């Protein structure tokens, strides 16, 4: 598949669409599984900042959350320590960074999408302040997910958004799907750290649909229709999909549930327009993004 080069004025348009600067906040909840559902409780506003606070991602040990946050007219990356209830900035550059995530298997580093010179490139950053390094040159990326230590799956910008695999071990990259949504997730694999598949939302059939796909073979399988009007999902370690809409969160477990069911939120907070969700590695915490 041929990926077209995007003119700079169109890249600005895509960037404004991909990273829309809606004023948002990030809440951290305790997440508890019951016999038939999940319960969210004990909310904490971990961003507590005017403007855009979004794209949360748990560190691999589940003890901290990385997220994009507005500061002095641009977007930097912040880190919230769950145990210490402490937030600090971990980037301080003249450009904006988005979509932070732990660098798979490398505790001293994290990755993010850096917007500079009309390009959105995936970078590796060091917690120790070393110079950032481009991981995939000349590939304009909106979103991504690490599959394992050698493979990253990316949402590539273009006339049609493309799901693409970059394999650092073999130094190859190739597209495996197109017309996709922004939510890319590893599907938990019982008794193994490494997943065997990822999930994505397909927009090729009218109604958005959730699929699983093997990035090595490109074999895909339909799972369920996405919640209407929702762009984002997360997986629990037990293999349940969570999606949010308005002030509710819904669950669906492939192979068990027949339709989406709402879960209980123990909070009187005015949770408006729930979008992104992220579940901690051991499943005891969840972050949700809501409008301010």
N, C-alpha and C positions, 0 to 999 in steps of 0.2 A: 504494500500500500504506500502510495506517495504522499508525504506530508508536505503541504504547501508552506512557504515562507510567509509570515504575516507582516505586512507593512507596519511601521511604527505607530501610525495613527490608529490602526485597527488594534494593535496590541494595547494601546491605552484604553480603548473601549472594552476589550476583553478583560483587562486587569480591573477596571472599575466594576465590571459585572462579577468577576470571580471573587474579588475581595471587597464587596459592597460595605461601605463604612456606616452601617446602621449602628446606633448606640445600643450596646448590649452589655450584659453582665453574666458572670459565670458563678453558678452555685455548686457547692459540693454537698452531696447527701450521703448518709449511710444507706446501703442497699442490702436488704435482707430477703432471702428466698423462703417462701412458705410452701406448704404442700401444693397449692394450686396457683400461686401468683407471686408477686414481689411487692415489697413495701419500701418506700423512700421516707427517710426521717432525718431530723437534726441538720437542717440546712445551714450552710455557712457561705456568705458571699466572699469568694476568694479573690475576686478582681477588685471590687469596691473602687471603681475608677470611672470618671466621666468619659464617654466616648465608646470606641470600639474595643471590646474585650471578648475574644473569641478563639475558636480552634484549639480547645484544650486537649492535652494528651498526657496520660500517666507515664511516669518513668517506669522502667522495667521492674523495679523493686516495689512499685506501688506506693512509695512514700512521698512522692511529690507530683505536682502537675505543672506542665509547661503550657504556656498560652501566649497568643499574640495580644498586645495591649497598646493603646494609644498613649504617646508621650511626646509633648512639645511638637504637635502637628504631624507626627509620623508614627509608624507602628514598630515597636521593638518587642523582644521576647522576654517574658517574665517567668519566674519560677516560684511556685507556692509550696512550702514545706508543710506537710499535713501534721506531723507530730509537733513541730514547734509553732504552728500557726503563724508562719512568717513568709512574707513575699519579698522578693528582690528581683532586680533587673539583671539579665544575663547577656544582653547585647546592648551596645551603645555605639551605633554607627550613624553615618549620614544618610543611610538608605533605609527602606522599610523591609522588615522581615515578617513572614507569615508561616502558618502551618508547621509549628515546631513538633518534633517527635524524637524520642531516644534513637540514637544510632544503633541499630540492632546488634546486640552483643558487645558493644563498646561503651563502657560506663563513663569514660572520660570525654565523650563527645555527644553532640546532638545534631540533628539536621533541621533545616528549614528552607522555605522558598524565599529567595531574596530578589526584590524588584529593583533593578538598576539598569539605566541606559536602554529603556524599552524592552528589557528582557526579564523573564521570570525563571531563574535557574535554581536548581537544587544545590545547596551548599552544606558542607560539613563545618561545624563550629566546635571549638574546644571550650570546656568549662574553665580551663586555665588561661584563657585569653590569647591563645595562639591565633595566628592569622587564618581567617576563614578560607576554605578551599572549595572550588567548584567540583562537584561530583560528576555531573553530566553536562558537558558543554553543548551549546547550540540546540538545546531542547527546551522549549518554553512550557513550563509545567504549572498547572493550576493546583493540583493536589497529588498526594502520593501515599503509599503504605509500604513498609518494609515487609517482604515475604520471608526472607531469612537473611543471613549475614552477607550473602552474595547477590541477592536479587531484590530490586525495588520495583514496584508497580506504580505507574504514573498516569495521571489524567493530563493528556497533552493537548494544548490549545491548538485550534485550527478551524477551518470552515466547519468541520464536524469534530467534536471532542473525541479523542481516541484513547483507549486503554492500551498502554504500552509496557512491555517488559524490558528492563535493563539488567543484564547479567554481567557483573563486574569480573567474575572469575574467568569467563570466556570472552569478555570484551565485545559483547554483542547486544543489540537492542532490536526489538521487533514489535509491531502492533498485533493485538489479539482480538480487539473488539472496538466498535465505534458507537457514536451517539449514546454516550453514557452520562450518568449523573456524577455529582462530586463526591459521594460517599464511598470510599474504598476501605475494606476491612479484612483482616485475617479472620478466617473461621477457626475457632478453637478446635484442637485435635486432642481427644482424651489420651492421657499418659505420654504426651509428647510436647516438647516446647515448640518445635517447628510445625506450622500448619501444612496441610496438603492442598488447601484451596483458599481463595479469597472471594468476597462477595462484592457485587456492584449493582447499581440500578440501571436497567436498560430503558431507554426512551425511544425505542425503535418500533413499538407496537401500539401507539396511542396511549394506553394506560401504562404508567411506569411500573416495571416489574423487577423484582429482586432475583438475581441469578447468583449461582456459585460457579466458579471457573477455576480450572487447573492451569496456572500460568505456564507450565512446562509443556503440556499437550494441547492447550487451548480448548479442551473439552468443557462445555458449559451445561448447566442444568437449571431449569426454572424452579424457584422455591415458592414464591407467593407474590401477589400484587402488593405494591407498596401502599402505605396509607396515603389517601388522596391529599395532595397539597403538601406532602412532607418530602424533604430532600435528604434527610440524614437518618442513619441507623447505627446501632452498636450491637455487639454480641456479648452475652454473658459467658463465663467459662463453661456453663452447662449446655451451651448451644442454643440459647434462646435469643431471638432478635428483638430489640427494643427500638421503637420509633416514637417521636413526639409530635403533637399537633395542638395548637392553641395552648390550653393549660393542662393537657392530659398526656400521659405516656401509655403506650400500648405494647403488648408482648405477643410474640408468635414463635412457637417452637416447631421447626420443620419436622415432619414425620409424626407429630403428636397432635398439635392444634389444628382445627379446621378453619378458624378465622381469628382475627385480631381481638384481643381482650384488654380492657384498660386495667392498669395496676394502681394501687393505693399510694397516695402521697400524703404523708402526715405533716401538713404545713398549711398555714393560713396566708402564705406569701402570695401576692398577686403575680403568678407566673404567666406572663404574657408572651405568646408566640414562641413556644419551645422549639428549638431547632437542633443544634448539635448535641449529641450524647456521647459520653465516653465511660466505659466501665473499667475499673481497676483490674490488674492481672488476676487477683484472687477473688474478685467478684464482690467485695464488701463495700466498695465505694462507687459512686457515679457522679460525674459532672454533667450539668445541663446548662445550656446557653439560652437566655431569655432576653427579651427587649427590656431596656431600662424602664 
